[in-house]
């Protein structure tokens, strides 16, 4: 089976409790509100952002860029909403740095509203989103994630989903005022469809 590297992901994914909505400019105000109410909560884990990053206008611009990347298949960002509430954003999942060719890999990032922590919402969202990334129409082979070792919640979520440890990287990202150590983990697609073009010549 030949797999096109430009096939796009589904714009809406559903779980028992969540809607995963492809980056949509109409949700700019709700996304800005998510970041504002979680600014302190996410500060230890997020890289520095411009001073105006939390405004609706800045989020709208970012969502437009996300939508372009989504359509092109170069990055897939989903906004998390509780089932039954299409006005509120409670988290994000982002598959970025998508590399095709012989690598077929990407980087995973995510964030969850403090109010929803400890209820397995992120595990639920990631299990659904990863299944989409590993489905034949997207067909990624590897998803990498990095987290600060003291972020035990992320460690537990990724372990639960089957990510395997790949080692520790010193000074990996500049976060919360200084360069921070990160542990890298990865998940491989056991159902990866090898493109016919990769067949070894006889």
Backbone as CSV, one residue per row, in Angstrom:
resi,resn,N_x,N_y,N_z,CA_x,CA_y,CA_z,C_x,C_y,C_z
1,UNK,0.846,-1.202,0.000,0.000,0.000,0.000,0.877,1.245,0.000
2,UNK,0.659,2.143,-0.944,1.415,3.394,-1.010,0.744,4.417,-0.100
3,UNK,1.523,5.101,0.718,0.977,6.085,1.651,1.458,7.466,1.267
4,UNK,0.534,8.384,1.036,0.906,9.742,0.660,1.351,10.524,1.875
5,UNK,2.496,11.210,1.829,2.961,11.996,2.968,2.163,13.281,3.164
6,UNK,1.268,13.606,2.226,0.500,14.842,2.363,-0.936,14.584,2.799
7,UNK,-1.295,13.327,3.046,-2.639,13.024,3.531,-2.835,13.691,4.884
8,UNK,-3.976,14.348,5.057,-4.168,15.095,6.287,-4.946,14.293,7.318
9,UNK,-4.893,14.749,8.542,-5.590,14.082,9.638,-7.040,14.548,9.705
10,UNK,-7.840,13.806,10.449,-9.235,14.188,10.656,-9.299,15.487,11.451
11,UNK,-10.156,16.437,11.056,-10.238,17.713,11.769,-10.956,17.632,13.112
12,UNK,-11.644,16.539,13.366,-12.352,16.360,14.635,-12.206,14.914,15.079
13,UNK,-11.715,14.725,16.308,-11.619,13.408,16.922,-12.458,13.420,18.193
14,UNK,-13.094,12.297,18.491,-13.968,12.218,19.655,-13.552,11.074,20.574
15,UNK,-13.592,11.341,21.877,-13.409,10.300,22.880,-14.668,10.288,23.748
16,UNK,-14.659,9.498,24.789,-15.835,9.423,25.654,-16.158,10.763,26.303
17,UNK,-15.113,11.562,26.586,-15.343,12.814,27.318,-14.862,14.061,26.605
18,UNK,-14.191,13.894,25.461,-13.517,15.032,24.847,-13.782,15.145,23.356
19,UNK,-13.750,16.398,22.902,-13.643,16.723,21.479,-12.221,17.201,21.226
20,UNK,-11.565,16.653,20.214,-10.252,17.133,19.784,-10.467,17.834,18.454
21,UNK,-10.382,19.158,18.468,-10.735,19.982,17.320,-9.462,20.521,16.674
22,UNK,-9.341,20.345,15.364,-8.205,20.912,14.652,-8.165,22.416,14.859
23,UNK,-6.963,22.979,14.930,-6.772,24.414,15.150,-7.778,25.234,14.350
24,UNK,-8.585,26.028,15.040,-9.671,26.784,14.423,-9.636,28.208,14.967
25,UNK,-9.493,29.166,14.067,-9.371,30.567,14.485,-10.557,31.037,15.318
26,UNK,-11.714,30.437,15.138,-12.902,30.839,15.900,-12.740,30.562,17.394
27,UNK,-11.769,29.713,17.741,-11.542,29.386,19.149,-10.404,30.203,19.757
28,UNK,-9.994,31.284,19.102,-8.862,32.089,19.576,-9.109,32.646,20.970
29,UNK,-10.295,33.203,21.210,-10.590,33.781,22.529,-10.593,32.701,23.602
30,UNK,-11.166,31.541,23.294,-11.203,30.442,24.264,-9.801,29.913,24.545
31,UNK,-8.946,29.878,23.520,-7.577,29.417,23.718,-6.778,30.421,24.534
32,UNK,-6.973,31.710,24.267,-6.303,32.746,25.061,-6.721,32.647,26.521
33,UNK,-7.999,32.389,26.759,-8.501,32.232,28.129,-7.863,31.026,28.812
34,UNK,-7.710,29.934,28.071,-7.040,28.744,28.623,-5.629,29.085,29.090
35,UNK,-4.870,29.786,28.247,-3.489,30.116,28.598,-3.427,31.115,29.757
36,UNK,-4.346,32.046,29.783,-4.346,33.035,30.865,-4.637,32.394,32.215
37,UNK,-5.644,31.550,32.271,-6.005,30.972,33.572,-5.021,29.891,34.016
38,UNK,-4.155,29.413,33.086,-3.162,28.400,33.432,-1.731,28.919,33.334
39,UNK,-1.574,30.233,33.271,-0.253,30.824,33.065,0.744,30.386,34.133
40,UNK,0.377,30.474,35.384,1.271,30.082,36.474,1.459,28.565,36.492
41,UNK,0.381,27.855,36.267,0.409,26.394,36.289,1.362,25.820,35.235
42,UNK,1.386,26.416,34.039,2.190,25.878,32.940,3.591,26.473,32.851
43,UNK,3.850,27.547,33.587,5.137,28.244,33.490,6.356,27.338,33.695
44,UNK,6.336,26.380,34.633,7.536,25.539,34.824,7.820,24.589,33.669
45,UNK,6.856,24.417,32.755,7.019,23.406,31.710,7.075,24.000,30.301
46,UNK,6.693,25.264,30.140,6.608,25.870,28.806,7.781,26.796,28.507
47,UNK,8.278,26.794,27.276,9.312,27.761,26.877,8.772,29.179,26.956
48,UNK,9.650,30.182,27.043,9.191,31.572,27.114,8.441,31.963,25.855
49,UNK,7.455,32.864,26.014,6.638,33.325,24.895,6.661,34.848,24.857
50,UNK,6.380,35.441,23.697,6.323,36.911,23.606,5.301,37.491,24.570
51,UNK,5.481,38.755,24.927,4.615,39.399,25.921,3.157,39.412,25.498
52,UNK,2.894,39.491,24.192,1.510,39.572,23.724,0.928,38.215,23.344
53,UNK,1.620,37.137,23.690,1.205,35.807,23.246,-0.144,35.381,23.809
54,UNK,-0.543,35.961,24.931,-1.777,35.524,25.581,-3.005,36.295,25.113
55,UNK,-2.844,37.168,24.153,-3.990,37.929,23.652,-4.765,37.113,22.625
56,UNK,-6.026,37.466,22.457,-6.842,36.796,21.461,-6.295,36.961,20.063
57,UNK,-5.773,38.152,19.764,-5.226,38.419,18.430,-4.012,37.533,18.148
58,UNK,-3.141,37.387,19.123,-1.951,36.555,18.943,-2.334,35.088,18.770
59,UNK,-3.316,34.650,19.550,-3.759,33.261,19.426,-4.444,33.019,18.086
60,UNK,-5.189,34.020,17.589,-5.836,33.892,16.284,-4.790,33.716,15.180
61,UNK,-3.719,34.508,15.248,-2.649,34.394,14.262,-1.988,33.023,14.335
62,UNK,-1.750,32.565,15.545,-1.121,31.253,15.709,-2.034,30.146,15.181
63,UNK,-3.330,30.280,15.424,-4.263,29.260,14.945,-4.354,29.254,13.418
64,UNK,-4.244,30.422,12.802,-4.212,30.470,11.340,-2.991,29.716,10.818
65,UNK,-1.859,29.937,11.470,-0.641,29.229,11.069,-0.787,27.724,11.302
66,UNK,-1.391,27.369,12.429,-1.630,25.960,12.722,-2.532,25.310,11.683
67,UNK,-3.577,26.056,11.264,-4.514,25.521,10.271,-3.818,25.281,8.937
68,UNK,-2.923,26.180,8.550,-2.166,26.016,7.305,-1.280,24.778,7.380
69,UNK,-0.604,24.610,8.505,0.268,23.446,8.689,-0.548,22.156,8.718
70,UNK,-1.708,22.208,9.365,-2.581,21.033,9.449,-2.981,20.591,8.050
71,UNK,-3.409,21.550,7.224,-3.848,21.235,5.862,-2.701,20.678,5.018
72,UNK,-1.489,21.159,5.285,-0.322,20.717,4.524,0.259,19.408,5.040
73,UNK,-0.185,18.984,6.234,0.352,17.760,6.817,1.724,17.912,7.424
74,UNK,2.108,19.155,7.764,3.435,19.381,8.352,3.389,19.488,9.867
75,UNK,2.205,19.646,10.444,2.012,19.671,11.899,0.519,19.530,12.152
76,UNK,0.184,18.866,13.247,-1.226,18.676,13.597,-1.449,19.140,15.036
77,UNK,-2.220,20.213,15.186,-2.536,20.718,16.519,-4.029,20.563,16.769
78,UNK,-4.354,19.984,17.916,-5.740,19.818,18.329,-5.995,20.589,19.616
79,UNK,-7.183,21.194,19.708,-7.638,21.846,20.926,-8.629,20.923,21.614
80,UNK,-8.504,20.783,22.921,-9.358,19.869,23.676,-10.555,20.612,24.260
81,UNK,-11.733,20.047,24.076,-12.963,20.608,24.629,-13.761,19.502,25.302
82,UNK,-14.413,19.797,26.431,-15.288,18.784,27.030,-16.466,18.498,26.098
83,UNK,-16.871,17.241,26.013,-18.057,16.904,25.230,-19.238,17.742,25.739
84,UNK,-19.957,18.368,24.824,-21.108,19.171,25.200,-20.805,20.633,25.434
85,UNK,-19.525,21.022,25.347,-19.156,22.429,25.553,-18.198,22.856,24.435
86,UNK,-18.730,23.517,23.422,-17.914,23.927,22.276,-17.368,25.343,22.426
87,UNK,-17.510,25.937,23.612,-17.030,27.304,23.829,-15.771,27.351,24.687
88,UNK,-15.371,26.230,25.275,-14.280,26.215,26.248,-13.140,25.329,25.749
89,UNK,-11.916,25.792,25.909,-10.724,24.992,25.602,-10.059,24.605,26.917
90,UNK,-9.802,23.300,27.092,-9.208,22.846,28.357,-7.835,22.199,28.147
91,UNK,-7.327,22.269,26.928,-6.007,21.702,26.696,-5.651,21.700,25.225
92,UNK,-4.423,21.292,24.946,-3.940,21.209,23.566,-3.071,19.966,23.395
93,UNK,-3.057,19.445,22.179,-2.153,18.367,21.783,-1.558,18.784,20.445
94,UNK,-0.236,18.687,20.317,0.427,19.205,19.123,1.482,18.220,18.639
95,UNK,1.320,17.753,17.402,2.330,16.920,16.751,3.079,17.818,15.764
96,UNK,4.323,18.144,16.074,5.090,19.108,15.282,6.370,18.465,14.759
97,UNK,7.137,19.256,13.996,8.412,18.777,13.434,8.236,17.462,12.678
98,UNK,7.149,17.362,11.933,6.897,16.127,11.196,7.933,15.967,10.081
99,UNK,8.633,14.851,10.110,9.653,14.545,9.113,9.236,13.283,8.373
100,UNK,9.189,13.368,7.052,8.823,12.208,6.249,10.088,11.509,5.759
101,UNK,10.073,10.974,4.547,11.233,10.233,4.073,11.492,9.028,4.952
102,UNK,12.756,8.683,5.187,13.069,7.484,5.962,12.861,7.649,7.468
103,UNK,12.554,8.887,7.925,12.405,9.126,9.359,10.966,8.886,9.828
104,UNK,9.978,9.492,9.157,8.556,9.308,9.476,8.307,9.510,10.978
105,UNK,8.711,10.670,11.467,8.688,10.929,12.902,8.123,12.306,13.198
106,UNK,7.802,12.557,14.470,7.348,13.880,14.886,7.625,14.068,16.371
107,UNK,7.421,15.308,16.817,7.549,15.651,18.236,6.157,15.891,18.812
108,UNK,5.945,15.461,20.038,4.660,15.610,20.712,4.757,16.643,21.829
109,UNK,3.778,17.554,21.855,3.643,18.498,22.957,2.190,18.534,23.402
110,UNK,1.963,18.857,24.656,0.588,18.883,25.156,0.501,19.707,26.431
111,UNK,-0.704,20.158,26.729,-0.950,20.934,27.951,-2.390,20.711,28.367
112,UNK,-2.636,20.706,29.682,-3.980,20.467,30.207,-4.302,21.468,31.307
113,UNK,-5.530,21.924,31.298,-6.034,22.829,32.328,-5.832,22.214,33.715
114,UNK,-5.339,23.004,34.641,-5.087,22.515,36.001,-6.340,21.912,36.624
115,UNK,-7.488,22.459,36.301,-8.752,21.989,36.879,-9.058,20.541,36.489
116,UNK,-8.490,20.086,35.372,-8.815,18.759,34.855,-7.721,17.726,35.101
117,UNK,-6.668,18.102,35.807,-5.588,17.170,36.087,-6.047,16.070,37.044
118,UNK,-5.378,14.926,36.956,-5.659,13.822,37.864,-6.907,13.031,37.523
119,UNK,-7.476,13.250,36.320,-8.704,12.553,35.927,-8.513,11.779,34.623
120,UNK,-7.271,11.598,34.200,-6.906,10.831,33.001,-7.415,11.446,31.703
121,UNK,-7.694,12.748,31.708,-8.134,13.403,30.476,-7.030,13.412,29.418
122,UNK,-5.795,13.709,29.827,-4.731,13.772,28.835,-4.411,12.384,28.287
123,UNK,-4.436,11.370,29.124,-4.238,10.009,28.631,-5.284,9.665,27.583
124,UNK,-6.514,10.030,27.853,-7.626,9.775,26.932,-7.423,10.516,25.607
125,UNK,-7.045,11.782,25.698,-6.839,12.589,24.492,-5.670,12.063,23.666
126,UNK,-4.560,11.763,24.321,-3.378,11.306,23.595,-3.579,9.934,22.975
127,UNK,-4.270,9.048,23.665,-4.515,7.728,23.088,-5.280,7.845,21.767
128,UNK,-6.255,8.739,21.746,-7.045,8.965,20.535,-6.205,9.635,19.445
129,UNK,-5.474,10.683,19.803,-4.697,11.434,18.816,-3.550,10.607,18.253
130,UNK,-2.907,9.809,19.098,-1.810,8.955,18.628,-2.337,7.896,17.665
131,UNK,-3.512,7.353,17.945,-4.113,6.383,17.026,-4.316,7.004,15.649
132,UNK,-4.675,8.297,15.612,-4.833,8.995,14.337,-3.486,9.154,13.636
133,UNK,-2.445,9.510,14.377,-1.127,9.693,13.777,-0.545,8.381,13.251
134,UNK,-0.911,7.274,13.882,-0.392,5.970,13.474,-1.310,5.250,12.479
135,UNK,-2.459,5.833,12.187,-3.379,5.235,11.216,-2.749,5.271,9.816
136,UNK,-3.148,4.377,8.912,-2.506,4.291,7.592,-2.515,5.590,6.795
137,UNK,-3.530,6.456,6.977,-3.576,7.676,6.165,-2.576,8.733,6.631
138,UNK,-2.073,8.633,7.840,-0.996,9.512,8.324,0.315,8.722,8.361
139,UNK,0.270,7.561,9.009,1.352,6.570,8.907,2.703,7.048,9.415
140,UNK,2.717,7.744,10.551,4.003,8.054,11.173,4.561,6.797,11.837
141,UNK,5.877,6.708,11.897,6.524,5.539,12.498,6.930,5.784,13.951
142,UNK,7.189,7.064,14.286,7.752,7.347,15.613,7.240,8.683,16.128
143,UNK,6.890,8.714,17.410,6.501,9.959,18.072,7.435,10.151,19.265
144,UNK,8.112,11.283,19.296,9.030,11.595,20.395,8.431,12.630,21.325
145,UNK,8.683,12.486,22.602,8.260,13.481,23.592,9.402,13.717,24.564
146,UNK,9.451,14.926,25.111,10.453,15.266,26.114,9.785,15.916,27.300
147,UNK,10.266,15.624,28.496,9.679,16.236,29.691,10.762,16.429,30.746
148,UNK,10.569,17.425,31.578,11.487,17.631,32.693,11.315,16.489,33.687
149,UNK,12.391,15.914,34.199,12.282,14.753,35.078,11.378,14.963,36.294
150,UNK,11.271,16.197,36.765,10.423,16.451,37.923,8.941,16.542,37.579
151,UNK,8.626,16.507,36.284,7.224,16.556,35.867,6.659,15.133,35.901
152,UNK,6.329,14.674,37.082,5.936,13.287,37.257,4.604,12.973,36.576
153,UNK,3.741,13.974,36.434,2.464,13.716,35.757,2.697,13.327,34.297
154,UNK,3.556,14.089,33.606,3.877,13.748,32.223,4.551,12.384,32.134
155,UNK,5.452,12.109,33.055,6.141,10.823,33.060,5.149,9.677,33.152
156,UNK,4.160,9.805,34.023,3.173,8.746,34.206,2.272,8.592,32.993
157,UNK,1.858,9.708,32.397,0.999,9.647,31.211,1.721,8.937,30.070
158,UNK,2.945,9.337,29.806,3.692,8.763,28.687,4.022,7.293,28.930
159,UNK,4.328,6.938,30.151,4.587,5.533,30.486,3.327,4.706,30.267
160,UNK,2.184,5.247,30.674,0.907,4.548,30.522,0.588,4.284,29.053
161,UNK,1.038,5.191,28.187,0.762,5.058,26.758,1.791,4.201,26.022
162,UNK,2.812,3.749,26.742,3.785,2.840,26.143,5.048,3.476,25.611
163,UNK,5.279,4.767,25.884,6.513,5.419,25.438,7.707,4.795,26.153
164,UNK,8.799,4.623,25.405,10.005,4.006,25.942,11.097,5.053,26.142
165,UNK,11.849,4.880,27.216,12.906,5.832,27.557,14.037,5.781,26.533
166,UNK,14.511,6.978,26.131,15.627,7.066,25.191,16.802,7.841,25.768
167,UNK,16.695,8.271,27.009,17.827,8.926,27.639,17.534,10.345,28.101
168,UNK,18.547,10.934,28.719,18.433,12.280,29.282,19.278,13.248,28.465
169,UNK,18.719,14.426,28.171,19.434,15.467,27.424,19.646,16.683,28.320
170,UNK,20.885,17.022,28.648,21.143,18.219,29.443,20.909,19.481,28.617
171,UNK,20.485,20.545,29.285,20.287,21.842,28.626,19.473,21.705,27.342
172,UNK,18.376,20.997,27.416,17.595,20.670,26.226,16.712,21.827,25.771
173,UNK,16.022,22.492,26.719,15.154,23.628,26.393,15.323,24.724,27.435
174,UNK,15.196,25.985,26.979,15.247,27.119,27.901,13.828,27.349,28.423
175,UNK,13.616,27.030,29.702,12.290,27.090,30.310,12.406,27.685,31.707
176,UNK,11.466,28.557,32.034,11.375,29.098,33.393,12.707,29.678,33.862
177,UNK,13.374,30.420,32.976,14.550,31.183,33.374,15.905,30.554,33.156
178,UNK,15.943,29.285,32.760,17.252,28.682,32.521,17.113,27.428,31.655
179,UNK,18.287,26.946,31.180,18.288,25.723,30.394,17.966,24.540,31.292
180,UNK,17.057,23.670,30.812,16.565,22.582,31.647,16.872,21.212,31.046
181,UNK,17.198,20.285,31.925,17.371,18.886,31.550,16.013,18.300,31.163
182,UNK,15.985,17.482,30.121,14.764,16.784,29.737,15.059,15.295,29.533
183,UNK,14.090,14.486,29.848,14.154,13.062,29.519,13.373,12.851,28.223
184,UNK,13.972,12.150,27.272,13.337,11.889,26.001,12.766,10.469,25.974
185,UNK,11.559,10.363,25.449,10.907,9.063,25.296,10.312,9.002,23.899
186,UNK,10.016,7.809,23.424,9.446,7.666,22.084,8.507,6.470,22.030
187,UNK,7.563,6.565,21.110,6.615,5.484,20.857,6.688,5.117,19.383
188,UNK,6.825,3.831,19.087,6.917,3.363,17.708,5.593,2.758,17.247
189,UNK,5.306,2.954,15.987,4.081,2.452,15.370,4.288,1.003,14.928
190,UNK,3.705,0.070,15.653,3.873,-1.347,15.332,3.102,-1.750,14.082
191,UNK,2.196,-0.876,13.632,1.409,-1.173,12.431,1.825,-0.293,11.256
192,UNK,3.048,0.243,11.299,3.523,1.109,10.223,3.443,0.380,8.885
193,UNK,2.912,1.095,7.874,2.775,0.529,6.534,3.980,0.961,5.697
194,UNK,4.824,0.027,5.342,6.005,0.340,4.556,5.604,0.701,3.122
195,UNK,5.936,1.909,2.662,5.578,2.288,1.296,6.201,1.351,0.268
196,UNK,5.472,1.089,-0.790,5.976,0.181,-1.820,7.248,0.732,-2.478
197,UNK,7.388,2.049,-2.474,8.579,2.663,-3.081,9.844,2.319,-2.302
198,UNK,9.681,1.848,-1.060,10.840,1.488,-0.245,11.335,0.073,-0.522
199,UNK,10.669,-0.659,-1.374,11.046,-2.047,-1.612,12.487,-2.126,-2.125
200,UNK,13.220,-3.090,-1.618,14.606,-3.261,-2.044,14.651,-3.784,-3.483
201,UNK,15.386,-3.101,-4.368,15.469,-3.567,-5.762,16.022,-4.978,-5.839
202,UNK,15.470,-5.751,-6.711,15.925,-7.140,-6.892,17.140,-7.160,-7.813
